[in-house]
Amino acid sequence: METGTYISLAAYFILMIAIGLYAWRKSTSDSEGYLLGGRNLHPAVAALSAGASDMSGWLLLGLPGALYVAGLVEAWIGIGLFIGAWINWIVVAPRLRKQTEEMGNALTIPQFLANRFPDQAVTLRVIAAIIIVAFFAVYTASGLVGGGKLFETSFAGLFGAAGMSDYMIGIWITAGVVLVYTMVGGFLAVSLTDFVQGCIMVVALVLMPVVILMGGTDLNAAASAAQAAGNANYLSLFGGLTVVGFLSTVAWGLGYFGQPHIIVRFMAVRSVEEVKTARRIGMSWMGVALIGAVGVAIAGRAYAEQNGIVVEDPETIFIILANTLFHPLITGFLLAALLAAIMSTISSQLLVASSSLTEDFYRLFLRKEATERETVNVGRVCVLLVALAAMVIASDRNSQVLGLVSNAWAGFGAAFGPLIILSLTWKKMTGAGAVAGLVTGAAVVAGWIALGWNAEFLGGAGLYEIIPGFIAAWLAIVLVSRMTYSDQNTAATA
């Protein structure tokens, strides 16, 4: 790797740390500032922060990798996500911003659920926090895997003389920079870095396919190679699409309603009125980013086929193109975009998991009288602990980014999705129903994965675990709430 690339990457790392130091001086004096930025995010910052923390390395690694292999049919994942995000901004965002402040100024999702259903407050906070920390450890690991693959592909052999694995060095460096600005600057640092990272990501995703196509690359080269490999419908959005396959791809959109690291941004927007502005900015960004990811995969495969480039790991196509096509300074910028996608999500997940450990375990059971300063410091320690757990999971070099993300995404979507939607919109929902939905959603997803039905179902292709998990959780909430709501009314009347 050339000097210009190192300069660009170094500048990116320095900028992220500088933002963390700025946020440290600005908003870490109390819990609300450290965990929620004082509920004072500009709509544009909230929008791009939600988008960047949502997409992660999946946008530049996992999705292009899937499209590279299977073709346009995998774009249905992006279509499902776009629709789900749009509904999330309309249904969940304004209600969550309003109700979390009105119900005891809740700083975390478990806190909001406890305030909404006081009869099951402790149970909800504990179960929700356990699910958040467990799934975020896996989710954060997916980002660290992306960082490891970046360094392994781009810095091959650089650390070999010291007897260190390029992959593990990538994990350590990625985690280290994220930990610095997250532990120091809290939510505001995460949100501001997400905004900058979101801008970098979308520029990179537009720039790369445009450069490839302007260079005369013929997309038919990708289709021809795929056809030779047995896929005659590579450039077809519907080619070879089965009902189960269609449902499994578009169902990714169901996950949005239950992603704590995304919906927490809704809680931090300056006002309910500004949610609409944030939605327009966020959805515009997301549309351009998803189209760019599709372009990177399809145009990238065409370029690789025309130029005889061997791509051993399809999830690294973005990295290979960045190293092959551009001046070192631009290559550094593009690799920084990938790091931005990875780090924006990791930082958000670490902070949300930390907030649950701090507010829903430490302050709830160990130190109810903890001062604001003590709480902020405990939050920083918890960020470190979750990061270390994720690094252990990510140490397996054979981990697939898309696989890890899909499992964690389904877990959150099924456990929290129906719970969040109904708690915000259905007045007859009860605490017992909330507990039933939370446990059922997480259990069904875990069971579905354990049985292997996400890989093979009824003798055919697997059914994405979020579908049965989401349905089961929704039914559990409705049925148990109807039963217990009736009991409460009868008792009150008597």
C-alpha positions as CSV (number, residue, x, y, z in Angstrom):
1,M,0.0,0.0,0.0
2,E,1.3,3.4,-1.0
3,T,2.0,6.5,1.2
4,G,-1.0,8.4,-0.1
5,T,-3.3,5.7,1.2
6,Y,-1.8,5.8,4.6
7,I,-2.2,9.6,4.6
8,S,-5.9,9.4,3.8
9,L,-6.5,6.7,6.4
10,A,-4.5,8.6,9.1
11,A,-6.5,11.8,8.4
12,Y,-9.7,9.9,8.8
13,F,-8.7,8.3,12.1
14,I,-7.5,11.7,13.4
15,L,-10.8,13.3,12.4
16,M,-12.9,10.7,14.3
17,I,-10.8,11.1,17.4
18,A,-11.0,14.9,17.2
19,I,-14.8,14.7,17.0
20,G,-14.8,12.5,20.1
21,L,-12.8,15.1,22.0
22,Y,-15.2,17.8,20.9
23,A,-18.2,15.8,22.1
24,W,-16.4,15.1,25.4
25,R,-16.2,18.8,26.1
26,K,-19.8,19.4,24.9
27,S,-22.1,16.8,26.3
28,T,-20.7,14.2,28.8
29,S,-21.4,15.9,32.1
30,D,-24.6,13.8,32.8
31,S,-26.3,10.6,31.7
32,E,-28.7,12.3,29.3
33,G,-25.8,14.0,27.6
34,Y,-23.6,10.9,27.4
35,L,-26.4,8.5,26.4
36,L,-28.7,10.7,24.3
37,G,-26.9,13.9,23.4
38,G,-29.2,15.9,25.5
39,R,-32.1,15.2,23.0
40,N,-30.7,18.0,20.8
41,L,-29.7,16.4,17.5
42,H,-30.1,18.4,14.3
43,P,-32.4,16.6,11.9
44,A,-29.6,16.0,9.4
45,V,-27.3,14.6,12.0
46,A,-30.1,12.3,13.3
47,A,-31.0,11.2,9.8
48,L,-27.5,10.3,8.6
49,S,-26.5,8.9,12.0
50,A,-29.5,6.5,11.9
51,G,-28.6,5.6,8.3
52,A,-24.9,5.1,8.8
53,S,-25.3,3.1,12.0
54,D,-27.9,1.0,10.3
55,M,-26.0,0.1,7.1
56,S,-22.6,-0.8,8.6
57,G,-20.0,-2.8,6.8
58,W,-22.9,-4.8,5.4
59,L,-23.5,-2.0,2.9
60,L,-20.0,-2.2,1.4
61,L,-19.1,-5.8,2.1
62,G,-22.1,-8.1,2.8
63,L,-24.6,-6.8,0.2
64,P,-22.1,-6.3,-2.6
65,G,-20.8,-9.8,-1.9
66,A,-24.3,-11.3,-2.1
67,L,-25.1,-9.4,-5.3
68,Y,-21.7,-10.3,-6.8
69,V,-22.5,-14.0,-6.5
70,A,-26.2,-14.2,-7.1
71,G,-27.0,-11.1,-9.1
72,L,-29.8,-8.6,-9.0
73,V,-32.2,-10.9,-7.2
74,E,-30.4,-10.1,-4.0
75,A,-31.4,-6.4,-4.4
76,W,-34.7,-7.4,-2.9
77,I,-33.0,-7.2,0.5
78,G,-32.3,-3.5,-0.2
79,I,-35.8,-2.9,-1.4
80,G,-37.3,-4.5,1.7
81,L,-35.0,-2.4,3.9
82,F,-35.9,0.8,2.2
83,I,-39.6,0.2,2.6
84,G,-39.1,-0.9,6.3
85,A,-37.0,2.2,7.1
86,W,-39.6,4.5,5.5
87,I,-42.5,3.0,7.6
88,N,-40.2,3.1,10.7
89,W,-39.7,6.9,10.2
90,I,-43.5,7.4,9.8
91,V,-44.9,5.1,12.5
92,V,-42.2,4.8,15.2
93,A,-40.0,7.9,15.0
94,P,-42.5,10.7,16.0
95,R,-44.3,8.6,18.6
96,L,-41.1,7.3,20.2
97,R,-39.6,10.8,20.4
98,K,-42.7,12.1,22.1
99,Q,-43.5,9.2,24.4
100,T,-40.0,8.6,25.7
101,E,-39.8,12.1,27.0
102,E,-43.3,12.2,28.4
103,M,-42.9,8.9,30.2
104,G,-40.2,9.7,32.7
105,N,-37.7,11.0,30.2
106,A,-36.5,7.5,29.4
107,L,-32.9,7.3,28.1
108,T,-32.9,3.7,26.9
109,I,-35.4,1.4,25.2
110,P,-35.7,-0.9,28.3
111,Q,-36.4,2.2,30.4
112,F,-39.2,3.3,28.1
113,L,-40.7,-0.1,28.2
114,A,-40.5,-0.2,32.0
115,N,-42.2,3.3,32.2
116,R,-44.9,2.2,29.7
117,F,-45.7,-1.0,31.7
118,P,-44.8,-0.3,35.3
119,D,-46.4,-3.6,36.6
120,Q,-43.6,-5.5,34.7
121,A,-40.9,-2.8,34.9
122,V,-38.0,-4.8,36.4
123,T,-38.8,-7.9,34.3
124,L,-38.9,-5.9,31.1
125,R,-35.7,-4.0,31.8
126,V,-33.7,-7.1,32.7
127,I,-34.9,-9.3,29.7
128,A,-34.6,-6.4,27.3
129,A,-31.1,-5.6,28.5
130,I,-30.0,-9.2,28.3
131,I,-31.2,-9.5,24.7
132,I,-29.6,-6.1,23.7
133,V,-26.2,-7.0,25.1
134,A,-26.2,-10.6,23.8
135,F,-27.3,-9.7,20.2
136,F,-25.1,-6.6,20.1
137,A,-22.1,-8.6,21.0
138,V,-22.7,-10.7,17.8
139,Y,-23.7,-7.6,15.8
140,T,-20.6,-5.7,16.8
141,A,-18.5,-8.8,15.9
142,S,-19.8,-8.6,12.4
143,G,-18.3,-5.0,12.1
144,L,-15.0,-6.1,13.5
145,V,-14.9,-9.0,11.0
146,G,-15.3,-6.3,8.3
147,G,-12.4,-4.4,9.7
148,G,-10.3,-7.5,9.9
149,K,-11.0,-8.3,6.2
150,L,-10.1,-4.8,5.2
151,F,-6.7,-4.9,6.8
152,E,-6.1,-8.5,5.6
153,T,-6.9,-7.6,2.0
154,S,-5.3,-4.2,1.8
155,F,-2.3,-4.6,4.2
156,A,-1.4,-8.2,3.3
157,G,1.9,-9.3,4.9
158,L,2.5,-5.8,6.5
159,F,2.5,-7.2,10.0
160,G,3.8,-10.6,9.2
161,A,7.4,-9.8,10.2
162,A,6.2,-9.1,13.7
163,G,4.4,-12.5,13.8
164,M,0.9,-10.9,13.9
165,S,-2.1,-11.7,11.8
166,D,-3.2,-8.9,9.5
167,Y,-6.8,-10.0,10.2
168,M,-6.4,-9.7,14.0
169,I,-4.5,-6.4,13.7
170,G,-7.4,-5.0,11.7
171,I,-9.8,-6.0,14.4
172,W,-7.6,-4.4,17.1
173,I,-7.1,-1.1,15.2
174,T,-10.8,-0.9,14.2
175,A,-12.0,-1.5,17.8
176,G,-9.3,0.7,19.3
177,V,-10.3,3.9,17.3
178,V,-14.0,3.3,17.9
179,L,-13.4,2.8,21.6
180,V,-11.5,6.1,21.9
181,Y,-14.2,8.3,20.5
182,T,-17.1,6.4,21.9
183,M,-15.8,6.1,25.5
184,V,-14.7,9.7,25.5
185,G,-17.5,11.5,23.7
186,G,-20.6,9.3,24.2
187,F,-23.7,9.7,22.1
188,L,-22.9,13.1,20.6
189,A,-19.5,11.8,19.4
190,V,-21.2,8.7,17.9
191,S,-23.8,10.8,16.2
192,L,-21.4,13.4,14.8
193,T,-19.0,10.8,13.5
194,D,-21.9,8.9,12.0
195,F,-22.9,12.1,10.1
196,V,-19.4,12.5,8.7
197,Q,-19.1,8.8,8.0
198,G,-22.5,8.8,6.2
199,C,-21.3,11.5,3.9
200,I,-18.1,9.7,3.1
201,M,-20.0,6.4,2.5
202,V,-22.5,7.8,0.0
203,V,-19.7,9.6,-2.0
204,A,-17.7,6.4,-2.2
205,L,-20.7,4.3,-3.3
206,V,-21.5,6.8,-6.1
207,L,-17.9,7.3,-7.2
208,M,-16.9,3.7,-7.6
209,P,-19.5,2.4,-10.1
210,V,-19.4,5.7,-12.0
211,V,-15.6,5.3,-12.5
212,I,-16.0,1.7,-13.6
213,L,-18.7,2.4,-16.1
214,M,-16.9,5.5,-17.5
215,G,-13.9,3.3,-18.1
216,G,-15.8,1.3,-20.7
217,T,-16.7,-1.8,-18.6
218,D,-19.5,-3.8,-20.2
219,L,-22.0,-5.1,-17.6
220,N,-22.7,-8.1,-20.0
221,A,-19.3,-9.5,-18.9
222,A,-20.8,-10.1,-15.4
223,A,-23.9,-11.8,-16.9
224,S,-21.8,-13.9,-19.2
225,A,-19.5,-15.1,-16.4
226,A,-22.6,-15.9,-14.2
227,Q,-24.2,-17.7,-17.0
228,A,-21.1,-19.9,-17.5
229,A,-21.4,-20.6,-13.7
230,G,-25.0,-21.7,-14.1
231,N,-26.8,-18.5,-13.3
232,A,-28.6,-17.4,-16.5
233,N,-30.7,-14.7,-14.7
234,Y,-27.8,-12.7,-13.2
235,L,-29.2,-9.3,-14.3
236,S,-32.8,-10.1,-13.7
237,L,-34.6,-8.8,-10.6
238,F,-37.0,-11.7,-10.7
239,G,-34.9,-14.5,-12.3
240,G,-35.0,-17.7,-10.2
241,L,-37.0,-15.9,-7.4
242,T,-39.1,-18.3,-5.3
243,V,-41.9,-17.3,-3.0
244,V,-39.8,-18.3,0.1
245,G,-36.8,-16.5,-1.3
246,F,-38.8,-13.4,-2.0
247,L,-40.2,-13.3,1.5
248,S,-36.9,-14.0,3.1
249,T,-35.2,-11.1,1.3
250,V,-37.9,-8.4,1.7
251,A,-38.6,-9.4,5.3
252,W,-35.3,-7.7,6.2
253,G,-37.5,-4.6,6.3
254,L,-39.3,-5.9,9.4
255,G,-36.1,-5.6,11.4
256,Y,-36.1,-1.8,11.5
257,F,-38.8,-1.5,14.1
258,G,-36.7,-3.3,16.7
259,Q,-33.2,-2.1,16.2
260,P,-32.2,-0.2,19.4
261,H,-29.2,1.5,17.8
262,I,-31.4,3.0,15.1
263,I,-34.5,3.9,16.9
264,V,-32.5,5.6,19.7
265,R,-31.8,8.3,17.2
266,F,-35.5,9.1,17.0
267,M,-35.4,9.8,20.8
268,A,-32.6,12.3,20.3
269,V,-34.0,14.6,17.6
270,R,-34.5,18.2,18.8
271,S,-38.3,18.1,18.5
272,V,-41.2,15.9,17.2
273,E,-41.8,18.5,14.4
274,E,-38.3,18.0,13.0
275,V,-38.7,14.3,12.6
276,K,-40.3,14.8,9.2
277,T,-37.3,16.8,8.0
278,A,-35.0,14.0,9.3
279,R,-37.0,11.4,7.5
280,R,-36.7,13.1,4.1
281,I,-32.9,13.5,4.5
282,G,-32.5,9.9,5.8
283,M,-34.5,8.2,3.1
284,S,-32.8,10.2,0.3
285,W,-29.4,9.1,1.7
286,M,-30.5,5.5,2.0
287,G,-31.9,5.3,-1.6
288,V,-28.6,6.6,-3.1
289,A,-26.5,4.4,-0.9
290,L,-28.4,1.2,-1.8
291,I,-28.3,1.9,-5.5
292,G,-24.6,2.6,-5.2
293,A,-24.0,-0.8,-3.4
294,V,-25.8,-2.6,-6.2
295,G,-23.7,-0.7,-8.8
296,V,-20.4,-1.7,-7.0
297,A,-21.3,-5.4,-7.1
298,I,-22.6,-5.7,-10.6
299,A,-20.1,-3.3,-12.3
300,G,-17.4,-4.7,-10.1
301,R,-17.9,-8.2,-11.2
302,A,-18.0,-7.1,-14.9
303,Y,-14.7,-5.3,-14.4
304,A,-13.1,-8.3,-12.6
305,E,-14.2,-10.6,-15.4
306,Q,-13.0,-8.3,-18.2
307,N,-9.6,-7.8,-16.5
308,G,-9.0,-11.3,-15.3
309,I,-9.0,-10.4,-11.6
310,V,-9.5,-13.3,-9.2
311,V,-11.9,-12.5,-6.4
312,E,-11.6,-15.3,-3.8
313,D,-13.9,-13.6,-1.3
314,P,-16.8,-11.8,-3.0
315,E,-17.3,-9.7,0.2
316,T,-14.0,-8.0,-0.5
317,I,-14.9,-6.7,-4.0
318,F,-15.1,-3.1,-2.8
319,I,-11.7,-3.3,-1.3
320,I,-10.2,-4.9,-4.4
321,L,-11.6,-2.2,-6.7
322,A,-10.4,0.5,-4.4
323,N,-6.9,-0.8,-4.5
324,T,-7.0,-1.4,-8.3
325,L,-8.7,1.6,-9.8
326,F,-7.7,4.7,-8.0
327,H,-4.8,7.0,-7.0
328,P,-3.5,6.1,-3.5
329,L,-5.0,9.2,-1.9
330,I,-8.5,8.3,-3.3
331,T,-7.9,4.6,-2.4
332,G,-7.3,5.8,1.2
333,F,-10.6,7.8,1.0
334,L,-12.5,4.7,-0.2
335,L,-11.0,2.5,2.4
336,A,-11.9,5.2,5.0
337,A,-15.5,4.9,3.6
338,L,-15.5,1.2,4.4
339,L,-14.1,1.9,7.8
340,A,-16.8,4.6,8.3
341,A,-19.5,2.1,7.5
342,I,-18.0,-0.4,9.9
343,M,-17.2,2.0,12.7
344,S,-20.4,4.0,12.6
345,T,-22.4,0.9,13.5
346,I,-19.9,-0.5,16.0
347,S,-19.9,2.7,18.0
348,S,-23.7,2.9,18.0
349,Q,-24.1,-0.7,19.1
350,L,-21.4,-0.4,21.8
351,L,-23.1,2.7,23.3
352,V,-26.6,1.2,23.3
353,A,-25.4,-2.0,24.9
354,S,-23.4,0.0,27.4
355,S,-26.4,2.2,28.3
356,S,-28.4,-1.0,29.0
357,L,-25.7,-2.4,31.2
358,T,-25.4,0.9,33.0
359,E,-29.0,2.0,33.4
360,D,-30.8,-1.4,33.5
361,F,-28.3,-3.4,35.6
362,Y,-25.9,-1.1,37.5
363,R,-28.3,1.6,38.5
364,L,-31.2,-0.8,38.9
365,F,-29.6,-3.4,41.1
366,L,-26.1,-2.3,42.3
367,R,-26.1,1.5,42.8
368,K,-29.5,3.2,42.7
369,E,-28.0,6.3,44.3
370,A,-25.1,6.5,41.7
371,T,-24.1,10.1,40.8
372,E,-24.2,11.3,37.2
373,R,-20.4,11.3,37.0
374,E,-20.2,7.8,38.3
375,T,-22.9,6.6,35.8
376,V,-21.0,8.1,32.9
377,N,-17.8,6.4,34.0
378,V,-19.5,3.1,34.4
379,G,-20.9,3.5,31.0
380,R,-17.4,3.9,29.6
381,V,-16.3,0.7,31.3
382,C,-19.3,-1.2,29.9
383,V,-18.4,0.0,26.3
384,L,-15.0,-1.6,26.8
385,L,-16.4,-4.9,28.1
386,V,-18.9,-5.3,25.2
387,A,-16.1,-4.5,22.7
388,L,-13.9,-7.2,24.2
389,A,-16.7,-9.8,24.0
390,A,-17.3,-8.9,20.3
391,M,-13.5,-9.2,19.6
392,V,-13.5,-12.8,20.9
393,I,-16.5,-13.7,18.6
394,A,-14.8,-11.9,15.6
395,S,-11.5,-13.8,16.1
396,D,-12.9,-16.5,13.8
397,R,-11.6,-15.6,10.4
398,N,-14.2,-17.7,8.6
399,S,-17.1,-15.5,9.9
400,Q,-19.3,-14.1,7.2
401,V,-20.4,-10.5,7.6
402,L,-23.8,-11.0,6.1
403,G,-24.5,-14.1,8.1
404,L,-23.6,-12.5,11.5
405,V,-25.7,-9.4,10.6
406,S,-28.7,-11.3,9.4
407,N,-28.8,-13.3,12.7
408,A,-28.5,-10.3,15.0
409,W,-30.9,-8.2,12.8
410,A,-33.5,-11.0,13.0
411,G,-33.1,-11.3,16.8
412,F,-33.7,-7.6,17.4
413,G,-36.4,-7.3,14.8
414,A,-38.5,-10.2,16.2
415,A,-37.9,-9.5,19.9
416,F,-38.4,-5.7,19.8
417,G,-40.2,-4.9,16.6
418,P,-43.8,-5.9,17.4
419,L,-43.2,-4.8,21.0
420,I,-42.2,-1.2,20.0
421,I,-44.9,-0.8,17.4
422,L,-47.7,-2.0,19.6
423,S,-46.5,-0.2,22.8
424,L,-46.6,3.1,20.9
425,T,-49.9,2.5,19.1
426,W,-52.1,0.1,21.1
427,K,-53.5,1.4,24.4
428,K,-54.8,-2.0,25.5
429,M,-51.4,-3.6,25.5
430,T,-50.3,-4.9,28.9
431,G,-47.0,-5.5,30.7
432,A,-47.6,-9.3,30.6
433,G,-48.1,-9.1,26.8
434,A,-44.9,-7.1,26.5
435,V,-42.9,-9.7,28.3
436,A,-44.5,-12.5,26.3
437,G,-43.7,-10.8,23.0
438,L,-40.1,-10.0,24.0
439,V,-39.3,-13.6,25.1
440,T,-41.2,-15.3,22.2
441,G,-39.6,-13.2,19.5
442,A,-36.1,-13.9,20.7
443,A,-36.7,-17.6,21.4
444,V,-38.3,-18.3,18.1
445,V,-35.4,-16.7,16.2
446,A,-32.8,-18.6,18.3
447,G,-34.7,-21.9,17.8
448,W,-35.2,-21.4,14.1
449,I,-31.4,-20.8,13.6
450,A,-30.5,-23.8,15.9
451,L,-32.8,-26.1,13.9
452,G,-31.2,-24.9,10.6
453,W,-34.5,-23.8,9.1
454,N,-33.0,-20.5,8.0
455,A,-30.8,-22.6,5.7
456,E,-33.3,-25.3,4.6
457,F,-37.0,-25.3,5.3
458,L,-39.5,-28.0,4.2
459,G,-37.0,-29.4,1.8
460,G,-36.3,-26.2,0.0
461,A,-34.5,-22.9,0.6
462,G,-34.3,-21.6,4.1
463,L,-36.9,-19.2,5.5
464,Y,-35.4,-16.1,7.1
465,E,-35.9,-16.4,10.9
466,I,-37.3,-12.9,11.3
467,I,-40.6,-13.9,9.7
468,P,-41.7,-16.6,12.1
469,G,-40.1,-14.7,15.0
470,F,-41.9,-11.5,14.2
471,I,-45.3,-13.2,13.7
472,A,-45.0,-15.3,16.8
473,A,-44.0,-12.2,18.9
474,W,-46.9,-10.2,17.5
475,L,-49.5,-12.9,18.3
476,A,-48.0,-13.5,21.8
477,I,-48.4,-9.8,22.6
478,V,-52.0,-9.6,21.3
479,L,-53.2,-12.8,22.9
480,V,-51.6,-12.3,26.3
481,S,-52.6,-8.6,26.4
482,R,-56.2,-9.4,25.6
483,M,-56.3,-12.0,28.4
484,T,-54.6,-9.9,31.0
485,Y,-56.3,-6.6,30.1
486,S,-59.6,-8.3,30.6
487,D,-58.5,-9.6,34.0
488,Q,-57.3,-6.1,35.1
489,N,-60.6,-4.5,34.1
490,T,-62.6,-7.2,36.0
491,A,-60.5,-6.7,39.1
492,A,-60.9,-2.9,38.9
493,T,-64.7,-3.2,38.5
494,A,-65.0,-5.6,41.5
